[in-house]
Amino acid sequence: MKKVITVLAVAFLTIISVNAQDKMTDKAVKTIQLEQTPGEFTQKTLTVSEGTYVFEIANNGVDHKVGFVLVEKGKDVSKPENHIKTAYVTAPVETNKTQTSKPTTLAKGEYVYFCPLNPTSTDNTLIVE
């Protein structure tokens, strides 16, 4: 009887462990890579599924530091309180270098992104489905 209980307990714990690992995999942090050239992002529109992302911003020959700002579409991009601060790169991106943001959870909706340092247009669109 003890062996049966032990086997059932081990099987139960194994199933719980596998399910927990599957849930953790679903929440894995993904990377969105964007490139800036003088005056613009090379990718104007991007569609992703909702989840948690790190933004990796490349400065391709801009000849000065660049940054990254993400804002929910419809909000005033000129107001810092509307910026999604975790999406900021952790340091300004030097010429011909890359820099990443902190993990940023994106819900379904539309967002705009831009660089105030480059400067780029504010109509680049990130769609989260």
N, C-alpha and C positions, 0 to 999 in steps of 0.2 A: 504494500500500500504506500509506503514512504517513497518508493521508487516512482510510482505513478504520479504522486503529488510533485515530486522533484522535477520529473520530465515535463509535466504540465506548466509548472512555474517557469522553467527555462524557456519553453515554447512561447508562453505569454510575454515574457520579458523581451524575447527576440523580436516578436511581432511589434511591440511598442517601440523598440529601438529603431527598427526599419521604418516605421511610419514617421517617427520624429526626424529621421535623416531625410526622408522624402520631402517633408515640409520645409526643412532647412534649405534643401536644394532649390525649391521653388522661390525662396526669398534671396537667392544669391544676388550679389551686386554685379551688375553688368556695366560695361563701359560704352559711352557715346564719344566717338572721336570726331572733332571738328577742327578744320584748318582755317586760319586767317591768312590772307594775303593783303597787300596794301589796299585799304578801304573796304574790304568785304570778307565775308565768310564764303568759302567755296561751295558749301552745301547750304542752300537757301531753305529747303523744306526737308523735314525728317519725320517719319512715323515710327513709333515704338509702342510696345505694350506697357500697361502700367506696371510699376515695379520700382526697384531702387537702382539708381545709376550713379556712376562717377563720370563727370565730364572731363575728357582729356583734350586740352586745347593746344594746338600747334601754331607757332608763329613762323610762317614761311616767308621770310624776306621782308618783313614790315619795316625793319631798320629802327625800331624802338619797341618798348614793352607793350604788350597787349593784355587784355583781361577778358572777362566773360560775365554777362549779366543775363539772368533768366527771370521772366515776369509772366504771370498769368495773363493771357490775352484779354484785353479790355481794361486792364488796370493801367494807370499812368506810369509809364516807364521812367519818367524823370524823378519820381519820388522814391528814394531809397527804401522807405518802409514797405513798398510793394515788391522789392527784389526778393528772390528766394536766396537767402544768404548762404545756404549750404552749397549752392551751385557756383558760387564765386571760386575762381582758382585760388589755391592756397598761397600763391605769390604771383606777382606780375610775370608774364611769360616773355623771356628774353628772345631776341631774334634767333631764328633757327633752333629753338628749343621747344619743349612741351612742358606742360604743367597740368595737374589734376585738381579737381574739386574734392570736397568731402562727399560721402554718399548722400544722395538726394532722392527722397521718395516722391515719385510722380503719380498723381491720380489721373484718371481719365479727364481729358479736356485739351485745350489748346494753350500753348505758351509762345511767347516771342523771346528771341535772344539777340543780343547785340554786344558790341564792345565800345565803351565810351572813350577808350584810349586810342583806338585805331583811326578814326571812328568809323563804325559800320552802320548800315541802315537798321532800323528797328522793326523791319517786316520779315525777318527770318522766322520761320514757323516750326515749332515742334508740336506734333500731334500725338497725343497719348490715347490709345484705344483700349 
